[in-house]
Amino acid sequence: MTPREPMELRQINIATDYTEMAAGSVLITCGKTRVICTASVVEGVPPFLKGTGKGWLTAEYAMLPGATPQRKARDGLKKDGRSVEIQRLIGRSLRAACDLTRLGERTVYLDCDVIQADGGTRTASVTGAFVALCLAVDRLLQEGAIADSPVVRQVAAVSVGIVKDVPTLDLEYVQDSAAQVDMNVVMTRETDGRMGYVEVQGTGERRPYARQELDALLALAEKGIVSLMDAQLAALGARGSVIARKPKLVIASNNFGKLREIKAILGEKFDVMSMREAGYSQDVDENGETFRENALIKARALMEACHCATLADDSGLEVDALDGRPGVHSARYCGVHGDDEANNQLLLKELSERPDKPRTGRYACAMALCRPGREPMVAMGYCEGEILREYRGEGGFGYDPLFFSKDLGMTFAEADPQAKNSVSHRGRAIAKLLEMLEAERA
C-alpha cells in the first residue's frame, strides 16, 4: 500500500442503514478505525425541558472489548473518564448542528460503538453520528412525526497533529502515540459554505507549539473536514435534503394577495403556506382587546394545530377623535362583519358628530410569529393619515377610500397596490419582525 501523505485523509467509507432497528444507523470506516453510530428517537425529554416544547439530543460512546489488540474491559455502571469526555464532546458537537425546538419534546440518543480502534475514534464518531442523525430525522419527517428538520447545518470532526515536526492530518494510532502535538477539531458548515468552530482540543504532548503551527493545524483540519462533509453528503444522497431545510410557516389566512405579499418578504427564510395548504380549516375566536392580543391568539392556536412556525396578523383603523375606535372591531364596526360600505358610513357619521376634533388616524397592524419551543415575537406597524369627508378612489377595500395617507399624498383607494404596500402597516410590521429575527441570529 502506498504510504499516506501527511496532508491526506485516511480512506473513508460511510455505510448507511447498517442496522435495521434504529431510526438511523451507519458504519463509518476511517482507515482501520470502525465505528457503528445509531440514532434512536424516544418520546419525552429530561425534566429541565418538560413543558418547554423543546427537544434534546445526547450521545453515548463505548469502545468494545475487541476494538484494540489488548482487550478493553466493558464499561460498567460507571463509565471510564475517557468515555464520558468523548460522549460529551459528541453530544455538544451534534447539538451545535441542530435547532432542537423543531424536534418537539423528543430525545435523540446517538450511540457510538467502536468496533475497531486505530486512532481518531472520537472524531469518526462525530462525523458518523451526524449522518445517523440525518437518517433519523428523514424518517421522522416521512412519518409526519415532525413538521420541520431540526438539522440546520453540517458538523464533522478530524484529528491533526505535529509528527516529527510535520503537520499531519487524520492521525492513526502509531502517529497519535508519537505526536509532539495532538489536536481534535470539530467544525460546522452553513449552506453558503461558511465554516465555524465548535471545539478545538489541542495539547502539546511532547513540546509546546507556536502560533503559526496552530494556524497551520487549523487550516489543515478545515481542509480535511470539508472533505469529510462532502463524504457525508454523498452517503446521505437525497436524504441530505434534511440539512438546513427551510422551516414551514403557516399564515393565518387563505387570502391569496396577503399570502403572495408575505411570501415575497419571508420566502427566503421560510416555506410559506396558507392555512388551507396546511390542512387547517377551524375558525379561531378572536376575543382579545388589542391587535396584539388577537394576533397572538390566532398564531398560537395555529401553531398548536400545525406544530410548526405560524404567522398571524390583526389590523384595523384607529381614529383619534373616536378614542382609537373602530380598532379591533374595524371589520365589524357596523355590527356585520365585512360590510365595508356600512362601516364607512358609520365612521363618517360619528366623525360628523365631533366637528371640532382632528380627523387624524392610522392603520395599525400587529404581526405575531409563534414557533414551537420559542417565545413568540410580536411586531407593530403603523401608517399615519387622515379621514376624509368623502370617498376618493376606486381601489383598495375597507376604509381605503376615506383614508388619506400622509406618506403617499393620496388615499389608499387612489394608490396602486405596489405604492400602497410600500407604506402599508402590514409591510412595516413584517419589516420590524425581520429585524427581530436578524437580531435573534446575531
WOVEN-V275703 format. One record per helix or strand of 3 or more residues. SS is the DSSP state (2 for helix, 1 for strand). FROM is the first residue (numbers start at 1). TO is the last residue. If there is no record, write none. Layout:
ss->(SS,SS)
from->(FROM,FROM)
to->(TO,TO)
This chain:
ss->(1,1,1,2,1,2,2,2,1,2,1,1,2,1,1,2,1,2,1,2,1,2,2,2,1,1,1,2,2)
from->(12,24,33,47,56,65,81,100,106,121,154,166,173,181,195,211,247,256,270,291,309,320,327,340,360,377,403,417,425)
to->(16,30,43,49,63,67,95,103,116,143,163,169,178,189,204,242,251,266,274,306,319,322,332,352,370,387,405,423,441)
